[in-house]
């Protein structure tokens, strides 16, 4: 006689009933995902230079194209949230990606994995700063990295602009050059630009909903 245990798993409003074997398989898959998040964030944080926006193409490559853990639209939303939130963009984005992929545990694992390589590297550099600063080879490597970082940032900007154009919204299409001009030409604070864009978009959505409800009553 074989006794099979069944487990109830609740995810939001959905409740699933699984056998002992299915429960073990699900836990094993989650553990594999946690290990993958740890490894991939350690890799990205260790070998990605040039700031937060350089992380975005890496997140897209491994999370969106590779594992298909979320869509590219969700990645763009995460990048916007990471930019407007306090702290380093790369760490914010890694944490949000981990949260979306594997919940709160995934967020904690991704955050720690994103912080550790930078922390270790900075400790080593601070101890041997004089030797690093005087080495021509290190200077040449950093200059080469600048070129690669610039290319990755341009690639991300082109992709974001392409997604905005696909929305077929004149307002959003004009908001891009307007925000660029405000930052680059008029040197307005980035936080103020983001705040204005958010307020304008909220008002626009509210007006569209109000107009839709009004016409729906006729």
C-alpha positions in Angstrom: 0.0 0.0 0.0 1.5 3.4 -1.1 0.5 6.5 0.8 0.8 9.8 -1.2 0.8 13.1 0.7 -0.8 16.1 -0.9 0.2 19.7 -0.2 -1.8 23.0 -0.6 0.1 25.8 -2.2 -1.4 29.3 -2.3 -0.2 31.9 -4.7 -2.3 35.0 -4.3 -5.9 34.0 -5.1 -4.9 30.7 -6.6 -4.6 27.5 -4.6 -2.9 24.4 -6.0 -3.0 20.8 -4.7 0.2 18.9 -5.3 1.5 15.4 -4.5 4.6 14.8 -2.5 6.7 14.2 -5.6 5.3 17.3 -7.4 6.0 19.4 -4.2 9.6 18.2 -4.1 10.0 19.0 -7.8 8.7 22.5 -7.4 11.0 23.1 -4.4 13.9 21.8 -6.4 13.1 24.1 -9.3 12.9 27.1 -6.9 16.3 26.2 -5.4 17.8 26.0 -8.8 16.4 29.4 -9.7 17.8 30.9 -6.5 21.3 29.4 -7.3 21.0 30.7 -10.9 20.1 34.2 -9.6 23.1 34.1 -7.2 25.5 33.1 -10.0 24.2 35.4 -12.7 24.1 38.5 -10.5 27.7 37.7 -9.3 28.7 37.4 -12.9 27.0 40.6 -14.0 28.2 42.7 -11.1 31.8 41.4 -11.5 32.2 41.9 -15.2 30.0 44.9 -16.0 31.6 48.3 -15.8 30.2 51.8 -16.5 27.1 52.4 -14.4 23.6 51.1 -14.0 22.4 51.4 -17.6 25.1 49.0 -18.7 23.4 46.3 -16.6 20.1 46.6 -18.6 21.4 44.8 -21.7 22.8 42.1 -19.5 19.5 41.7 -17.7 17.7 41.6 -21.0 20.1 38.9 -22.4 19.9 36.5 -19.5 16.4 37.2 -17.9 14.3 38.1 -20.9 15.9 36.4 -23.9 17.5 33.5 -22.1 15.2 32.4 -19.2 12.1 34.3 -20.3 11.4 35.2 -16.7 9.6 38.5 -17.7 9.0 40.6 -20.8 11.0 43.4 -22.3 8.2 45.9 -21.4 8.5 44.8 -17.8 12.3 45.4 -18.0 11.8 48.9 -19.2 9.4 49.6 -16.4 11.9 48.2 -13.9 14.7 50.4 -15.4 12.5 53.4 -14.9 11.8 52.5 -11.3 15.4 51.8 -10.6 16.4 55.2 -12.1 13.9 57.1 -10.0 14.6 55.2 -6.7 17.3 56.1 -4.3 20.6 54.1 -4.5 22.7 52.6 -7.3 20.7 51.9 -10.5 22.5 48.5 -11.0 21.6 47.2 -7.5 18.1 48.5 -7.7 17.5 46.9 -11.1 19.1 43.6 -10.0 16.8 43.6 -6.9 13.7 44.3 -8.9 14.6 41.6 -11.5 15.1 39.1 -8.7 11.8 40.1 -7.1 9.9 39.6 -10.3 11.7 36.3 -11.0 11.5 34.6 -7.6 9.7 36.8 -5.1 11.2 38.3 -1.9 13.9 35.6 -1.6 15.0 36.2 -5.1 15.2 40.0 -4.4 17.4 39.4 -1.3 19.7 37.0 -3.1 20.0 39.3 -6.2 20.7 42.3 -4.0 23.5 40.6 -2.0 25.0 39.1 -5.2 25.0 42.5 -6.9 26.7 44.3 -4.0 29.4 41.7 -3.0 31.7 41.9 -6.1 31.8 45.7 -6.1 32.5 45.7 -2.3 35.3 43.2 -2.6 36.9 45.1 -5.6 36.7 48.5 -3.9 38.3 47.0 -0.8 41.2 45.6 -2.9 41.6 48.8 -4.9 41.6 51.0 -1.8 44.4 48.9 -0.3 46.6 49.1 -3.5 45.4 52.4 -4.9 48.8 53.8 -5.5 49.9 50.8 -7.5 46.7 50.8 -9.6 46.9 54.5 -10.3 50.5 54.4 -11.5 50.0 51.4 -13.8 49.7 52.4 -17.6 48.1 49.0 -18.3 45.2 49.7 -15.9 44.7 53.1 -17.4 44.6 51.6 -20.9 42.0 49.0 -19.8 39.8 51.6 -18.3 39.9 53.7 -21.5 38.9 50.7 -23.5 36.0 50.0 -21.1 34.7 53.5 -21.6 34.2 52.8 -25.3 32.4 49.6 -24.7 30.2 51.1 -22.0 29.2 54.0 -24.4 28.1 51.4 -27.0 26.0 49.5 -24.6 24.3 52.6 -23.3 23.5 53.7 -26.9 22.1 50.2 -27.7 19.8 50.4 -24.7 18.6 53.9 -25.6 17.8 52.9 -29.2 15.8 49.9 -27.9 13.8 52.1 -25.5 13.1 54.7 -28.1 12.0 51.9 -30.5 9.5 50.6 -27.9 8.2 54.2 -27.3 7.7 54.7 -31.1 5.7 51.4 -31.3 3.2 52.9 -28.9 2.3 55.3 -31.7 1.8 58.2 -29.3 2.8 61.7 -30.4 3.0 62.8 -26.8 5.5 60.1 -25.8 7.5 60.5 -29.0 7.9 64.3 -28.2 8.6 63.7 -24.5 11.9 61.9 -25.4 13.6 64.9 -27.2 12.0 67.3 -24.7 13.5 65.5 -21.7 16.9 65.2 -23.5 16.9 69.0 -24.2 15.9 69.8 -20.7 18.8 67.7 -19.3 21.6 68.3 -21.9 20.9 71.8 -23.1 19.2 73.5 -20.1 20.9 71.4 -17.5 17.8 70.9 -15.4 18.0 68.4 -12.6 17.2 64.8 -13.7 14.9 64.3 -10.7 12.8 67.3 -11.6 12.6 66.1 -15.2 11.4 62.6 -14.1 8.9 64.1 -11.6 7.4 66.4 -14.3 7.2 63.4 -16.8 5.4 61.3 -14.2 2.9 64.0 -13.3 2.2 64.8 -16.9 1.7 61.1 -17.8 -0.6 60.6 -14.7 -2.7 63.6 -15.8 -2.8 62.4 -19.4 -4.0 58.9 -18.3 -6.6 60.5 -16.0 -8.0 62.7 -18.7 -8.1 59.8 -21.2 -10.0 57.6 -18.6 -12.4 60.5 -17.9 -13.0 61.1 -21.6 -13.6 57.3 -22.2 -16.1 57.1 -19.4 -17.9 60.2 -20.6 -18.3 58.9 -24.1 -19.2 55.4 -22.8 -22.3 56.9 -21.2 -23.7 58.0 -24.5 
